[in-house]
Amino acid sequence: MSTQRRREGRRIKSLPNWRVVRYADDFVVLVHGTEQDTEMLREEIAHVLRPMGLRLSSEKTRVVNMGEGFDFLGFHVQWRRKRGTNKWYV
C-alpha cells in the first residue's frame, strides 16, 4: 500500500493509482486510471498469485466502472452523488 502523499504525487504526474480491499480470500482492486492501466495491473496480480499456486478466475474477474457498481460480500458498491452538491462518494 502507499501513503496518501504518494497517491497525490502519482495523481499530479497523471499516473494511475490503485487500492486493494480484501476480506479473507476475496479482494477487490480499485483503480484510478485508464482501462489499459487496469489490464496491466490484472496481469501483474496474476503474476504475483502464480507462485502461491493461485490464479484469477476468469468467471469471477471483471472490470466495471464505479458508476455501474459491483457486488462485494453482499454489498453493492457504487459512486453516488451527494444530494444538493456536486460531490461524489462510495
Backbone as XML, in Angstrom:
<?xml version="1.0"?>
<chain id="A" units="angstrom">
  <residue number="1" name="MET">
    <atom name="N" x="0.831" y="-1.177" z="0.000"/>
    <atom name="CA" x="0.000" y="0.000" z="0.000"/>
    <atom name="C" x="0.877" y="1.243" z="0.000"/>
  </residue>
  <residue number="2" name="SER">
    <atom name="N" x="0.325" y="2.311" z="-0.466"/>
    <atom name="CA" x="1.070" y="3.555" z="-0.457"/>
    <atom name="C" x="0.379" y="4.557" z="0.448"/>
  </residue>
  <residue number="3" name="THR">
    <atom name="N" x="1.086" y="5.617" z="0.732"/>
    <atom name="CA" x="0.538" y="6.652" z="1.591"/>
    <atom name="C" x="-0.290" y="7.628" z="0.764"/>
  </residue>
  <residue number="4" name="GLN">
    <atom name="N" x="-1.035" y="8.463" z="1.442"/>
    <atom name="CA" x="-1.845" y="9.462" z="0.754"/>
    <atom name="C" x="-0.937" y="10.421" z="-0.016"/>
  </residue>
  <residue number="5" name="ARG">
    <atom name="N" x="0.202" y="10.754" z="0.542"/>
    <atom name="CA" x="1.141" y="11.658" z="-0.121"/>
    <atom name="C" x="1.658" y="11.061" z="-1.431"/>
  </residue>
  <residue number="6" name="ARG">
    <atom name="N" x="1.970" y="9.756" z="-1.405"/>
    <atom name="CA" x="2.428" y="9.079" z="-2.631"/>
    <atom name="C" x="1.347" y="9.064" z="-3.700"/>
  </residue>
  <residue number="7" name="ARG">
    <atom name="N" x="0.110" y="8.778" z="-3.286"/>
    <atom name="CA" x="-1.000" y="8.763" z="-4.237"/>
    <atom name="C" x="-1.210" y="10.136" z="-4.847"/>
  </residue>
  <residue number="8" name="GLU">
    <atom name="N" x="-1.110" y="11.189" z="-4.028"/>
    <atom name="CA" x="-1.254" y="12.556" z="-4.542"/>
    <atom name="C" x="-0.140" y="12.871" z="-5.542"/>
  </residue>
  <residue number="9" name="GLY">
    <atom name="N" x="1.076" y="12.431" z="-5.245"/>
    <atom name="CA" x="2.195" y="12.639" z="-6.165"/>
    <atom name="C" x="1.972" y="11.933" z="-7.486"/>
  </residue>
  <residue number="10" name="ARG">
    <atom name="N" x="1.460" y="10.704" z="-7.432"/>
    <atom name="CA" x="1.171" y="9.963" z="-8.657"/>
    <atom name="C" x="0.055" y="10.640" z="-9.444"/>
  </residue>
  <residue number="11" name="ARG">
    <atom name="N" x="-0.949" y="11.170" z="-8.743"/>
    <atom name="CA" x="-2.057" y="11.851" z="-9.406"/>
    <atom name="C" x="-1.563" y="13.107" z="-10.121"/>
  </residue>
  <residue number="12" name="ILE">
    <atom name="N" x="-0.653" y="13.870" z="-9.486"/>
    <atom name="CA" x="-0.096" y="15.081" z="-10.092"/>
    <atom name="C" x="0.662" y="14.732" z="-11.373"/>
  </residue>
  <residue number="13" name="LYS">
    <atom name="N" x="1.358" y="13.591" z="-11.358"/>
    <atom name="CA" x="2.126" y="13.149" z="-12.534"/>
    <atom name="C" x="1.261" y="12.408" z="-13.543"/>
  </residue>
  <residue number="14" name="SER">
    <atom name="N" x="-0.044" y="12.359" z="-13.329"/>
    <atom name="CA" x="-1.005" y="11.650" z="-14.200"/>
    <atom name="C" x="-0.711" y="10.162" z="-14.301"/>
  </residue>
  <residue number="15" name="LEU">
    <atom name="N" x="-0.241" y="9.569" z="-13.203"/>
    <atom name="CA" x="-0.011" y="8.127" z="-13.139"/>
    <atom name="C" x="-1.209" y="7.465" z="-12.459"/>
  </residue>
  <residue number="16" name="PRO">
    <atom name="N" x="-1.469" y="6.197" z="-12.779"/>
    <atom name="CA" x="-2.619" y="5.518" z="-12.167"/>
    <atom name="C" x="-2.388" y="5.233" z="-10.685"/>
  </residue>
  <residue number="17" name="ASN">
    <atom name="N" x="-3.452" y="5.206" z="-9.943"/>
    <atom name="CA" x="-3.433" y="4.824" z="-8.531"/>
    <atom name="C" x="-4.349" y="3.631" z="-8.343"/>
  </residue>
  <residue number="18" name="TRP">
    <atom name="N" x="-4.081" y="2.832" z="-7.318"/>
    <atom name="CA" x="-4.947" y="1.699" z="-7.032"/>
    <atom name="C" x="-4.935" y="1.424" z="-5.538"/>
  </residue>
  <residue number="19" name="ARG">
    <atom name="N" x="-5.975" y="0.759" z="-5.108"/>
    <atom name="CA" x="-6.117" y="0.304" z="-3.727"/>
    <atom name="C" x="-6.644" y="-1.115" z="-3.749"/>
  </residue>
  <residue number="20" name="VAL">
    <atom name="N" x="-6.162" y="-1.912" z="-2.827"/>
    <atom name="CA" x="-6.631" y="-3.287" z="-2.690"/>
    <atom name="C" x="-7.496" y="-3.356" z="-1.437"/>
  </residue>
  <residue number="21" name="VAL">
    <atom name="N" x="-8.699" y="-3.888" z="-1.594"/>
    <atom name="CA" x="-9.597" y="-4.113" z="-0.460"/>
    <atom name="C" x="-9.791" y="-5.609" z="-0.383"/>
  </residue>
  <residue number="22" name="ARG">
    <atom name="N" x="-9.454" y="-6.201" z="0.763"/>
    <atom name="CA" x="-9.575" y="-7.654" z="0.847"/>
    <atom name="C" x="-10.287" y="-8.060" z="2.124"/>
  </residue>
  <residue number="23" name="TYR">
    <atom name="N" x="-10.918" y="-9.215" z="2.035"/>
    <atom name="CA" x="-11.563" y="-9.823" z="3.177"/>
    <atom name="C" x="-11.452" y="-11.325" z="2.986"/>
  </residue>
  <residue number="24" name="ALA">
    <atom name="N" x="-10.729" y="-11.975" z="3.890"/>
    <atom name="CA" x="-10.463" y="-13.411" z="3.809"/>
    <atom name="C" x="-9.834" y="-13.746" z="2.455"/>
  </residue>
  <residue number="25" name="ASP">
    <atom name="N" x="-10.490" y="-14.564" z="1.647"/>
    <atom name="CA" x="-9.894" y="-14.955" z="0.360"/>
    <atom name="C" x="-10.471" y="-14.167" z="-0.815"/>
  </residue>
  <residue number="26" name="ASP">
    <atom name="N" x="-11.226" y="-13.107" z="-0.559"/>
    <atom name="CA" x="-11.788" y="-12.259" z="-1.614"/>
    <atom name="C" x="-11.071" y="-10.916" z="-1.607"/>
  </residue>
  <residue number="27" name="PHE">
    <atom name="N" x="-10.918" y="-10.336" z="-2.781"/>
    <atom name="CA" x="-10.352" y="-8.997" z="-2.830"/>
    <atom name="C" x="-10.864" y="-8.236" z="-4.041"/>
  </residue>
  <residue number="28" name="VAL">
    <atom name="N" x="-10.811" y="-6.915" z="-3.925"/>
    <atom name="CA" x="-11.203" y="-6.000" z="-4.982"/>
    <atom name="C" x="-10.052" y="-5.032" z="-5.165"/>
  </residue>
  <residue number="29" name="VAL">
    <atom name="N" x="-9.731" y="-4.708" z="-6.404"/>
    <atom name="CA" x="-8.711" y="-3.704" z="-6.689"/>
    <atom name="C" x="-9.421" y="-2.510" z="-7.314"/>
  </residue>
  <residue number="30" name="LEU">
    <atom name="N" x="-9.341" y="-1.367" z="-6.647"/>
    <atom name="CA" x="-9.949" y="-0.133" z="-7.138"/>
    <atom name="C" x="-8.858" y="0.665" z="-7.843"/>
  </residue>
  <residue number="31" name="VAL">
    <atom name="N" x="-9.068" y="0.982" z="-9.112"/>
    <atom name="CA" x="-8.043" y="1.641" z="-9.930"/>
    <atom name="C" x="-8.546" y="3.007" z="-10.377"/>
  </residue>
  <residue number="32" name="HIS">
    <atom name="N" x="-7.702" y="4.005" z="-10.207"/>
    <atom name="CA" x="-7.976" y="5.340" z="-10.756"/>
    <atom name="C" x="-7.013" y="5.503" z="-11.918"/>
  </residue>
  <residue number="33" name="GLY">
    <atom name="N" x="-7.482" y="5.183" z="-13.113"/>
    <atom name="CA" x="-6.655" y="5.237" z="-14.309"/>
    <atom name="C" x="-7.459" y="4.775" z="-15.505"/>
  </residue>
  <residue number="34" name="THR">
    <atom name="N" x="-6.748" y="4.448" z="-16.573"/>
    <atom name="CA" x="-7.407" y="4.026" z="-17.802"/>
    <atom name="C" x="-7.674" y="2.529" z="-17.780"/>
  </residue>
  <residue number="35" name="GLU">
    <atom name="N" x="-8.413" y="2.078" z="-18.776"/>
    <atom name="CA" x="-8.678" y="0.638" z="-18.883"/>
    <atom name="C" x="-7.387" y="-0.124" z="-19.167"/>
  </residue>
  <residue number="36" name="GLN">
    <atom name="N" x="-6.459" y="0.498" z="-19.888"/>
    <atom name="CA" x="-5.154" y="-0.134" z="-20.137"/>
    <atom name="C" x="-4.392" y="-0.323" z="-18.830"/>
  </residue>
  <residue number="37" name="ASP">
    <atom name="N" x="-4.453" y="0.672" z="-17.934"/>
    <atom name="CA" x="-3.807" y="0.544" z="-16.627"/>
    <atom name="C" x="-4.409" y="-0.615" z="-15.852"/>
  </residue>
  <residue number="38" name="THR">
    <atom name="N" x="-5.708" y="-0.761" z="-15.951"/>
    <atom name="CA" x="-6.405" y="-1.832" z="-15.251"/>
    <atom name="C" x="-5.981" y="-3.195" z="-15.780"/>
  </residue>
  <residue number="39" name="GLU">
    <atom name="N" x="-5.896" y="-3.344" z="-17.099"/>
    <atom name="CA" x="-5.486" y="-4.617" z="-17.688"/>
    <atom name="C" x="-4.038" y="-4.955" z="-17.318"/>
  </residue>
  <residue number="40" name="MET">
    <atom name="N" x="-3.164" y="-3.944" z="-17.294"/>
    <atom name="CA" x="-1.773" y="-4.166" z="-16.921"/>
    <atom name="C" x="-1.686" y="-4.618" z="-15.462"/>
  </residue>
  <residue number="41" name="LEU">
    <atom name="N" x="-2.480" y="-3.996" z="-14.600"/>
    <atom name="CA" x="-2.490" y="-4.372" z="-13.195"/>
    <atom name="C" x="-3.050" y="-5.777" z="-13.004"/>
  </residue>
  <residue number="42" name="ARG">
    <atom name="N" x="-4.030" y="-6.154" z="-13.798"/>
    <atom name="CA" x="-4.591" y="-7.508" z="-13.736"/>
    <atom name="C" x="-3.509" y="-8.552" z="-14.044"/>
  </residue>
  <residue number="43" name="GLU">
    <atom name="N" x="-2.684" y="-8.280" z="-15.053"/>
    <atom name="CA" x="-1.589" y="-9.193" z="-15.397"/>
    <atom name="C" x="-0.567" y="-9.281" z="-14.274"/>
  </residue>
  <residue number="44" name="GLU">
    <atom name="N" x="-0.257" y="-8.145" z="-13.647"/>
    <atom name="CA" x="0.692" y="-8.145" z="-12.527"/>
    <atom name="C" x="0.153" y="-8.950" z="-11.358"/>
  </residue>
  <residue number="45" name="ILE">
    <atom name="N" x="-1.131" y="-8.812" z="-11.072"/>
    <atom name="CA" x="-1.744" y="-9.561" z="-9.973"/>
    <atom name="C" x="-1.677" y="-11.054" z="-10.255"/>
  </residue>
  <residue number="46" name="ALA">
    <atom name="N" x="-1.983" y="-11.448" z="-11.485"/>
    <atom name="CA" x="-1.912" y="-12.866" z="-11.853"/>
    <atom name="C" x="-0.484" y="-13.381" z="-11.692"/>
  </residue>
  <residue number="47" name="HIS">
    <atom name="N" x="0.477" y="-12.566" z="-12.053"/>
    <atom name="CA" x="1.894" y="-12.950" z="-11.934"/>
    <atom name="C" x="2.281" y="-13.138" z="-10.459"/>
  </residue>
  <residue number="48" name="VAL">
    <atom name="N" x="1.771" y="-12.288" z="-9.574"/>
    <atom name="CA" x="2.075" y="-12.394" z="-8.144"/>
    <atom name="C" x="1.397" y="-13.618" z="-7.527"/>
  </residue>
  <residue number="49" name="LEU">
    <atom name="N" x="0.196" y="-13.937" z="-7.968"/>
    <atom name="CA" x="-0.545" y="-15.066" z="-7.400"/>
    <atom name="C" x="-0.011" y="-16.425" z="-7.860"/>
  </residue>
  <residue number="50" name="ARG">
    <atom name="N" x="0.556" y="-16.482" z="-9.053"/>
    <atom name="CA" x="1.004" y="-17.747" z="-9.646"/>
    <atom name="C" x="1.968" y="-18.531" z="-8.748"/>
  </residue>
  <residue number="51" name="PRO">
    <atom name="N" x="3.033" y="-17.930" z="-8.177"/>
    <atom name="CA" x="3.940" y="-18.710" z="-7.317"/>
    <atom name="C" x="3.271" y="-19.270" z="-6.066"/>
  </residue>
  <residue number="52" name="MET">
    <atom name="N" x="2.163" y="-18.692" z="-5.648"/>
    <atom name="CA" x="1.444" y="-19.177" z="-4.467"/>
    <atom name="C" x="0.485" y="-20.311" z="-4.823"/>
  </residue>
  <residue number="53" name="GLY">
    <atom name="N" x="0.424" y="-20.660" z="-6.105"/>
    <atom name="CA" x="-0.482" y="-21.711" z="-6.537"/>
    <atom name="C" x="-1.905" y="-21.216" z="-6.727"/>
  </residue>
  <residue number="54" name="LEU">
    <atom name="N" x="-2.075" y="-19.908" z="-6.836"/>
    <atom name="CA" x="-3.408" y="-19.317" z="-7.009"/>
    <atom name="C" x="-3.532" y="-18.736" z="-8.407"/>
  </residue>
  <residue number="55" name="ARG">
    <atom name="N" x="-4.767" y="-18.560" z="-8.852"/>
    <atom name="CA" x="-4.987" y="-17.937" z="-10.156"/>
    <atom name="C" x="-6.270" y="-17.134" z="-10.100"/>
  </residue>
  <residue number="56" name="LEU">
    <atom name="N" x="-6.341" y="-16.118" z="-10.969"/>
    <atom name="CA" x="-7.563" y="-15.329" z="-11.065"/>
    <atom name="C" x="-8.589" y="-16.109" z="-11.872"/>
  </residue>
  <residue number="57" name="SER">
    <atom name="N" x="-9.790" y="-16.192" z="-11.365"/>
    <atom name="CA" x="-10.856" y="-16.873" z="-12.070"/>
    <atom name="C" x="-11.425" y="-15.944" z="-13.135"/>
  </residue>
  <residue number="58" name="SER">
    <atom name="N" x="-11.411" y="-16.374" z="-14.383"/>
    <atom name="CA" x="-11.929" y="-15.525" z="-15.452"/>
    <atom name="C" x="-13.446" y="-15.345" z="-15.332"/>
  </residue>
  <residue number="59" name="GLU">
    <atom name="N" x="-14.146" y="-16.297" z="-14.689"/>
    <atom name="CA" x="-15.589" y="-16.165" z="-14.500"/>
    <atom name="C" x="-15.925" y="-15.104" z="-13.458"/>
  </residue>
  <residue number="60" name="LYS">
    <atom name="N" x="-15.079" y="-14.975" z="-12.431"/>
    <atom name="CA" x="-15.355" y="-14.047" z="-11.345"/>
    <atom name="C" x="-14.679" y="-12.692" z="-11.525"/>
  </residue>
  <residue number="61" name="THR">
    <atom name="N" x="-13.671" y="-12.626" z="-12.364"/>
    <atom name="CA" x="-12.901" y="-11.401" z="-12.536"/>
    <atom name="C" x="-13.517" y="-10.554" z="-13.637"/>
  </residue>
  <residue number="62" name="ARG">
    <atom name="N" x="-13.802" y="-9.293" z="-13.317"/>
    <atom name="CA" x="-14.347" y="-8.398" z="-14.322"/>
    <atom name="C" x="-13.933" y="-6.971" z="-14.016"/>
  </residue>
  <residue number="63" name="VAL">
    <atom name="N" x="-13.981" y="-6.145" z="-15.026"/>
    <atom name="CA" x="-13.657" y="-4.728" z="-14.903"/>
    <atom name="C" x="-14.954" y="-3.953" z="-15.079"/>
  </residue>
  <residue number="64" name="VAL">
    <atom name="N" x="-15.278" y="-3.114" z="-14.088"/>
    <atom name="CA" x="-16.501" y="-2.310" z="-14.154"/>
    <atom name="C" x="-16.181" y="-0.866" z="-13.801"/>
  </residue>
  <residue number="65" name="ASN">
    <atom name="N" x="-17.021" y="0.022" z="-14.267"/>
    <atom name="CA" x="-16.933" y="1.424" z="-13.903"/>
    <atom name="C" x="-17.664" y="1.602" z="-12.576"/>
  </residue>
  <residue number="66" name="MET">
    <atom name="N" x="-17.145" y="2.468" z="-11.713"/>
    <atom name="CA" x="-17.774" y="2.663" z="-10.407"/>
    <atom name="C" x="-19.174" y="3.259" z="-10.528"/>
  </residue>
  <residue number="67" name="GLY">
    <atom name="N" x="-19.481" y="3.903" z="-11.648"/>
    <atom name="CA" x="-20.832" y="4.400" z="-11.863"/>
    <atom name="C" x="-21.817" y="3.248" z="-12.016"/>
  </residue>
  <residue number="68" name="GLU">
    <atom name="N" x="-21.340" y="2.161" z="-12.602"/>
    <atom name="CA" x="-22.153" y="0.948" z="-12.763"/>
    <atom name="C" x="-22.240" y="0.188" z="-11.444"/>
  </residue>
  <residue number="69" name="GLY">
    <atom name="N" x="-21.127" y="0.147" z="-10.719"/>
    <atom name="CA" x="-21.069" y="-0.520" z="-9.427"/>
    <atom name="C" x="-20.839" y="-2.009" z="-9.527"/>
  </residue>
  <residue number="70" name="PHE">
    <atom name="N" x="-20.610" y="-2.628" z="-8.374"/>
    <atom name="CA" x="-20.364" y="-4.073" z="-8.305"/>
    <atom name="C" x="-20.786" y="-4.586" z="-6.940"/>
  </residue>
  <residue number="71" name="ASP">
    <atom name="N" x="-20.999" y="-5.893" z="-6.846"/>
    <atom name="CA" x="-21.362" y="-6.535" z="-5.581"/>
    <atom name="C" x="-20.122" y="-7.171" z="-4.973"/>
  </residue>
  <residue number="72" name="PHE">
    <atom name="N" x="-19.910" y="-6.920" z="-3.681"/>
    <atom name="CA" x="-18.770" y="-7.491" z="-2.969"/>
    <atom name="C" x="-19.221" y="-7.836" z="-1.560"/>
  </residue>
  <residue number="73" name="LEU">
    <atom name="N" x="-19.187" y="-9.104" z="-1.231"/>
    <atom name="CA" x="-19.551" y="-9.608" z="0.092"/>
    <atom name="C" x="-20.946" y="-9.164" z="0.523"/>
  </residue>
  <residue number="74" name="GLY">
    <atom name="N" x="-21.876" y="-9.197" z="-0.403"/>
    <atom name="CA" x="-23.257" y="-8.883" z="-0.090"/>
    <atom name="C" x="-23.605" y="-7.408" z="-0.120"/>
  </residue>
  <residue number="75" name="PHE">
    <atom name="N" x="-22.633" y="-6.561" z="-0.460"/>
    <atom name="CA" x="-22.883" y="-5.118" z="-0.548"/>
    <atom name="C" x="-22.750" y="-4.676" z="-1.996"/>
  </residue>
  <residue number="76" name="HIS">
    <atom name="N" x="-23.545" y="-3.699" z="-2.390"/>
    <atom name="CA" x="-23.419" y="-3.115" z="-3.724"/>
    <atom name="C" x="-22.606" y="-1.831" z="-3.571"/>
  </residue>
  <residue number="77" name="VAL">
    <atom name="N" x="-21.436" y="-1.787" z="-4.208"/>
    <atom name="CA" x="-20.522" y="-0.651" z="-4.121"/>
    <atom name="C" x="-20.660" y="0.159" z="-5.400"/>
  </residue>
  <residue number="78" name="GLN">
    <atom name="N" x="-20.942" y="1.462" z="-5.257"/>
    <atom name="CA" x="-21.194" y="2.289" z="-6.433"/>
    <atom name="C" x="-20.979" y="3.759" z="-6.072"/>
  </residue>
  <residue number="79" name="TRP">
    <atom name="N" x="-20.536" y="4.567" z="-7.071"/>
    <atom name="CA" x="-20.452" y="6.009" z="-6.881"/>
    <atom name="C" x="-21.853" y="6.572" z="-6.776"/>
  </residue>
  <residue number="80" name="ARG">
    <atom name="N" x="-22.048" y="7.503" z="-5.864"/>
    <atom name="CA" x="-23.321" y="8.208" z="-5.712"/>
    <atom name="C" x="-23.015" y="9.697" z="-5.544"/>
  </residue>
  <residue number="81" name="ARG">
    <atom name="N" x="-23.884" y="10.537" z="-6.072"/>
    <atom name="CA" x="-23.712" y="11.978" z="-5.901"/>
    <atom name="C" x="-24.423" y="12.406" z="-4.630"/>
  </residue>
  <residue number="82" name="LYS">
    <atom name="N" x="-23.716" y="13.213" z="-3.813"/>
    <atom name="CA" x="-24.327" y="13.722" z="-2.599"/>
    <atom name="C" x="-25.427" y="14.698" z="-2.978"/>
  </residue>
  <residue number="83" name="ARG">
    <atom name="N" x="-26.590" y="14.483" z="-2.429"/>
    <atom name="CA" x="-27.765" y="15.282" z="-2.770"/>
    <atom name="C" x="-27.501" y="16.780" z="-2.550"/>
  </residue>
  <residue number="84" name="GLY">
    <atom name="N" x="-27.818" y="17.576" z="-3.567"/>
    <atom name="CA" x="-27.683" y="19.018" z="-3.464"/>
    <atom name="C" x="-26.288" y="19.561" z="-3.728"/>
  </residue>
  <residue number="85" name="THR">
    <atom name="N" x="-25.328" y="18.675" z="-4.039"/>
    <atom name="CA" x="-23.952" y="19.117" z="-4.298"/>
    <atom name="C" x="-23.424" y="18.409" z="-5.530"/>
  </residue>
  <residue number="86" name="ASN">
    <atom name="N" x="-22.203" y="18.744" z="-5.909"/>
    <atom name="CA" x="-21.520" y="18.032" z="-6.995"/>
    <atom name="C" x="-20.473" y="17.067" z="-6.447"/>
  </residue>
  <residue number="87" name="LYS">
    <atom name="N" x="-20.518" y="16.755" z="-5.166"/>
    <atom name="CA" x="-19.556" y="15.837" z="-4.556"/>
    <atom name="C" x="-20.045" y="14.397" z="-4.715"/>
  </residue>
  <residue number="88" name="TRP">
    <atom name="N" x="-19.096" y="13.503" z="-4.944"/>
    <atom name="CA" x="-19.405" y="12.088" z="-5.128"/>
    <atom name="C" x="-18.781" y="11.280" z="-3.995"/>
  </residue>
  <residue number="89" name="TYR">
    <atom name="N" x="-19.417" y="10.183" z="-3.640"/>
    <atom name="CA" x="-18.929" y="9.288" z="-2.601"/>
    <atom name="C" x="-19.265" y="7.856" z="-2.980"/>
  </residue>
  <residue number="90" name="VAL">
    <atom name="N" x="-18.676" y="6.923" z="-2.271"/>
    <atom name="CA" x="-18.958" y="5.500" z="-2.473"/>
    <atom name="C" x="-19.894" y="5.053" z="-1.381"/>
  </residue>
</chain>
